[in-house]
């Protein structure tokens, strides 16, 4: 794999998973805030607004593959970028 391609793919893997995680987080946050403004209680497991109080369930418990997979891809992208920047031109 060429130095330039390795760097570009590495940067994409470094940045894109974080953007996907943040997008999903802020979409859910908007729904939670809308529910709270309507005097409801957000059910994190079902993803709906309820009338009774619901326990908070962290994202890591609800979607562990999404969180850990995204972070793993970012670390892989960081490694690829570092290798791409470290390799000397031929």
MIDOGU-236960 format. One record per residue (C-alpha): residue number from 1; x, y negated, z; residue in one letter. Coordinates in Angstrom, 2 decimals, padded with zeros to 5 digits, always signed. Example, Ala and Ser with C-alpha at 12.3 -4.5 7.8 and 13.67 -1.06 7.14 Angstrom:
<recs>
1,+012.30,+004.50,+007.80,a
2,+013.67,+001.06,+007.14,s
</recs>
This chain:
<recs>
1,+000.00,+000.00,+000.00,x
2,+001.43,-003.37,-000.95,x
3,+002.31,-005.98,+001.61,x
4,-000.32,-008.45,+000.39,x
5,-003.12,-005.85,+000.31,x
6,-002.18,-004.54,+003.75,x
7,-002.32,-008.05,+005.18,x
8,-005.67,-008.86,+003.55,x
9,-007.34,-005.62,+004.62,x
10,-005.87,-006.02,+008.10,x
11,-007.25,-009.55,+008.43,x
12,-010.67,-008.41,+007.22,x
13,-010.69,-005.58,+009.78,x
14,-009.53,-007.99,+012.45,x
15,-012.23,-010.61,+011.86,x
16,-015.33,-008.87,+010.43,x
17,-016.17,-006.55,+013.38,x
18,-016.03,-009.49,+015.78,x
19,-018.36,-011.52,+013.54,x
20,-020.79,-008.59,+013.32,x
21,-020.81,-008.12,+017.10,x
22,-021.33,-011.84,+017.71,x
23,-024.15,-012.00,+015.16,x
24,-025.98,-009.08,+016.75,x
25,-025.41,-010.58,+020.20,x
26,-026.81,-013.99,+019.29,x
27,-029.84,-012.51,+017.50,x
28,-030.67,-010.56,+020.65,x
29,-029.97,-013.60,+022.84,x
30,-032.47,-015.61,+020.81,x
31,-035.13,-012.97,+021.37,x
32,-034.36,-012.82,+025.11,x
33,-034.57,-016.61,+025.47,x
34,-037.85,-016.72,+023.55,x
35,-039.26,-014.06,+025.87,x
36,-038.09,-015.91,+028.98,x
37,-039.59,-019.20,+027.75,x
38,-042.93,-017.38,+027.42,x
39,-042.60,-016.30,+031.10,x
40,-041.93,-012.69,+030.13,x
41,-039.25,-010.18,+031.09,x
42,-036.96,-008.69,+028.44,x
43,-036.75,-004.92,+028.25,x
44,-033.18,-004.37,+027.04,x
45,-033.62,-000.67,+026.32,x
46,-036.79,-000.98,+024.20,x
47,-035.91,-004.45,+022.85,x
48,-039.35,-005.93,+023.59,x
49,-040.85,-008.52,+025.92,x
50,-042.78,-007.15,+028.90,x
51,-044.95,-008.62,+031.65,x
52,-043.16,-006.81,+034.48,x
53,-039.54,-007.29,+035.56,x
54,-037.06,-005.02,+033.78,x
55,-033.52,-004.01,+034.78,x
56,-030.57,-005.46,+032.91,x
57,-028.77,-002.85,+030.78,x
58,-025.40,-003.99,+029.39,x
59,-024.59,-003.74,+025.72,x
60,-021.84,-001.22,+026.39,x
61,-024.40,+001.24,+027.79,x
62,-026.96,+000.64,+025.02,x
63,-024.60,+000.76,+022.03,x
64,-021.19,+002.14,+023.08,x
65,-020.21,+003.17,+019.54,x
66,-020.95,-000.30,+018.21,x
67,-018.93,-002.09,+020.86,x
68,-016.00,+000.32,+021.09,x
69,-015.95,+000.97,+017.34,x
70,-015.88,-002.76,+016.59,x
71,-013.04,-003.35,+019.01,x
72,-011.14,-000.35,+017.67,x
73,-011.46,-001.66,+014.11,x
74,-010.20,-005.06,+015.26,x
75,-007.14,-003.49,+016.89,x
76,-006.51,-001.45,+013.74,x
77,-006.80,-004.65,+011.70,x
78,-004.34,-006.40,+014.00,x
79,-001.86,-003.57,+013.56,x
80,-002.24,-003.57,+009.78,x
81,-001.80,-007.34,+009.65,x
82,+001.32,-007.18,+011.78,x
83,+002.80,-004.44,+009.59,x
84,+001.88,-006.37,+006.45,x
85,+003.59,-009.48,+007.75,x
86,+006.61,-007.57,+009.05,x
87,+007.43,-005.55,+005.92,x
88,+010.06,-007.29,+003.79,x
89,+009.48,-008.16,+000.15,x
90,+011.04,-005.76,-002.34,x
</recs>
